[in-house]
Amino acid sequence: MRLVLAHSAEGRQAEPDAKHLTDTPPEITILDDAPRLRVLLCENDAVMAASLKELILDTPGMHLVGIAADADAAAELAREHQPDSAILDVRMPGGGGPRAARLIRVGAPNTRLVAFSAYADRATVLAMLRAGVDEYLVKGVDDGDLIEALRRSGRGRVSLSAIDIEELLAEVVEMLGVAEAERDAARASLLERNGGAAQQ
């Protein structure tokens, strides 16, 4: 934030006049040029959208660039405004949060994606993480946690209970194991085909 004093007619800053010390002081113009975090809100529930809108507008240093009620609108607004962060509902029309996340990743790759959902099951969390969200928060967390997640840079956290986290990690390990087994099988098949061709 910068303070600018009014200038005299000659273009110089007005000099104080001893005879007019009791007069009204020079006009001060406040220019708020501090950078603000631009946030896109993607939420189809009207009540929740209104609550989150109020939270963002009431938080210093934040600017709401738009509200989207479906995945296509979310992608369009993200491409247009290139927000710093986006709040994504998981269950929204047009393909849900996963599709919205993938579309935003294409149109606004630098946008930080924060999934904000009432659902904490492993399938939903994994679907959003695979789609590219940076953080997953379950509705009901403190407002401060959500604001912190929007401001944070890099990968954040998954807000689940300890049991849910343990089960999620087990599923991720299993998923990685399956992917590794499929890769090994594909490599073995390729080597077998190449070996057969060499023998011929």
C-alpha positions in Angstrom: 0.0 0.0 0.0 1.3 3.4 -0.9 0.5 6.9 0.4 0.6 9.8 -2.1 0.4 13.4 -0.9 -1.4 16.0 -3.0 1.0 18.2 -5.1 1.0 21.9 -5.7 0.2 23.5 -9.0 3.9 23.6 -10.0 4.0 19.8 -9.7 6.0 19.9 -6.4 4.8 18.5 -3.2 3.0 21.2 -1.3 5.2 23.0 1.2 3.8 23.5 4.7 2.8 27.2 5.4 3.3 28.4 8.9 0.4 30.7 8.6 -1.9 27.8 7.7 -0.9 25.1 10.1 -4.4 24.9 11.4 -5.8 24.4 8.0 -6.9 21.0 6.6 -3.8 18.9 5.9 -3.0 18.0 2.2 -5.2 15.4 0.7 -3.8 11.8 1.0 -4.6 9.3 -1.7 -4.3 5.6 -0.7 -3.3 3.3 -3.5 -3.8 -0.3 -2.6 -1.4 -2.0 -5.0 -0.6 -5.0 -2.8 -1.0 -8.3 -4.7 -4.1 -10.2 -3.9 -4.7 -14.0 -4.2 -7.3 -14.6 -7.0 -9.7 -17.4 -6.1 -12.1 -19.2 -8.3 -15.0 -20.9 -6.5 -16.5 -24.0 -8.0 -19.6 -25.1 -6.0 -23.0 -26.0 -7.2 -24.8 -25.9 -3.8 -26.2 -22.4 -3.5 -26.0 -22.2 0.3 -22.4 -23.5 0.5 -21.4 -21.2 -2.4 -22.8 -18.1 -0.6 -21.0 -19.1 2.6 -17.6 -19.6 0.8 -18.1 -16.4 -1.2 -18.6 -14.4 2.0 -15.5 -16.0 3.5 -13.3 -15.1 0.5 -14.7 -11.6 0.3 -14.1 -11.0 4.0 -10.6 -12.3 3.9 -7.9 -9.6 3.4 -5.7 -10.2 0.5 -8.1 -12.3 -1.4 -10.1 -11.6 -4.6 -13.0 -13.7 -5.9 -12.8 -13.9 -9.7 -15.9 -16.0 -10.3 -18.3 -18.7 -9.2 -18.9 -21.8 -11.3 -21.7 -24.3 -10.7 -20.5 -27.1 -13.1 -17.3 -28.5 -14.5 -17.6 -26.7 -17.9 -18.2 -23.3 -16.3 -15.3 -23.9 -14.0 -12.9 -24.7 -16.9 -14.1 -21.6 -18.8 -13.7 -19.2 -15.9 -10.3 -20.7 -15.1 -9.1 -20.2 -18.7 -10.4 -16.6 -18.6 -9.1 -15.5 -15.3 -6.1 -17.8 -14.6 -6.8 -17.8 -10.8 -4.1 -18.4 -8.3 -6.3 -21.0 -6.5 -9.6 -22.7 -7.0 -12.0 -24.4 -4.6 -13.5 -27.5 -6.2 -16.6 -29.3 -5.1 -16.4 -33.0 -5.8 -20.0 -33.7 -6.8 -20.9 -31.0 -9.3 -22.8 -31.3 -12.7 -20.9 -31.8 -15.9 -18.6 -34.7 -14.8 -17.9 -33.7 -11.2 -14.8 -32.4 -9.5 -12.4 -34.8 -11.3 -13.4 -33.6 -14.7 -13.3 -30.0 -13.6 -9.8 -30.5 -12.2 -8.5 -32.1 -15.4 -10.0 -29.3 -17.5 -8.5 -26.6 -15.3 -5.1 -28.3 -15.3 -5.2 -27.9 -19.1 -6.6 -24.3 -19.3 -4.9 -22.9 -16.2 -2.0 -25.1 -15.3 -0.6 -22.8 -12.6 -3.8 -22.7 -10.6 -3.7 -24.4 -7.2 -6.6 -26.8 -6.9 -8.1 -27.4 -3.5 -10.8 -30.1 -3.3 -13.5 -29.2 -0.7 -16.0 -32.0 -0.2 -18.4 -33.6 2.2 -17.1 -37.0 0.9 -14.2 -38.7 2.5 -14.3 -42.2 1.0 -11.1 -43.5 -0.6 -12.6 -43.8 -4.1 -13.5 -40.1 -4.1 -10.2 -38.9 -2.7 -8.2 -41.0 -5.1 -10.3 -39.8 -8.0 -9.6 -36.2 -7.2 -5.9 -36.8 -6.5 -5.5 -38.6 -9.8 -7.2 -35.7 -11.5 -4.5 -33.4 -10.2 -5.8 -31.6 -7.1 -3.1 -30.2 -4.8 -5.1 -30.7 -1.6 -8.2 -32.4 -0.3 -10.2 -31.0 2.5 -13.4 -32.4 4.0 -16.1 -29.9 4.6 -16.3 -29.0 8.3 -12.7 -27.9 8.7 -12.0 -24.5 10.2 -12.3 -21.5 7.8 -8.6 -20.8 8.7 -7.6 -24.2 7.3 -9.3 -23.6 4.0 -7.8 -20.1 3.7 -4.3 -21.6 4.5 -4.8 -24.3 1.9 -5.6 -21.7 -0.8 -2.5 -19.7 0.1 -0.2 -22.6 0.4 2.2 -23.4 -2.5 3.1 -26.9 -3.6 1.3 -30.1 -2.6 -0.7 -29.8 0.6 -2.5 -32.3 2.7 -5.4 -34.7 2.7 -7.8 -33.9 5.6 -9.0 -37.3 6.7 -9.1 -39.3 9.9 -6.1 -41.4 10.8 -8.0 -44.6 9.9 -9.0 -43.2 6.5 -5.5 -42.0 5.8 -4.1 -45.5 6.6 -6.7 -47.2 4.4 -6.0 -44.6 1.6 -2.3 -45.2 1.8 -2.8 -49.0 1.6 -4.9 -48.5 -1.5 -2.3 -46.3 -3.1 0.4 -48.9 -2.4 -1.9 -51.6 -3.9 -2.6 -49.4 -6.9 1.2 -48.8 -7.4 1.8 -52.5 -7.1 -0.8 -53.3 -9.8 0.7 -50.7 -12.1 4.2 -52.1 -11.5 2.9 -55.6 -12.2 1.2 -54.5 -15.4 4.4 -52.7 -16.5 6.5 -55.8 -15.9 4.0 -58.0 -17.8 4.1 -55.6 -20.7 7.9 -55.6 -20.7 8.1 -59.4 -20.6 5.6 -59.6 -23.4 7.7 -57.2 -25.5 10.9 -59.1 -24.8 9.1 -62.4 -25.7 7.9 -61.0 -29.0 11.3 -59.6 -29.8 13.0 -62.8 -28.9 10.6 -64.8 -31.2 11.3 -62.4 -34.0 15.0 -62.8 -33.6 14.8 -66.6 -33.7 12.8 -66.4 -37.0 
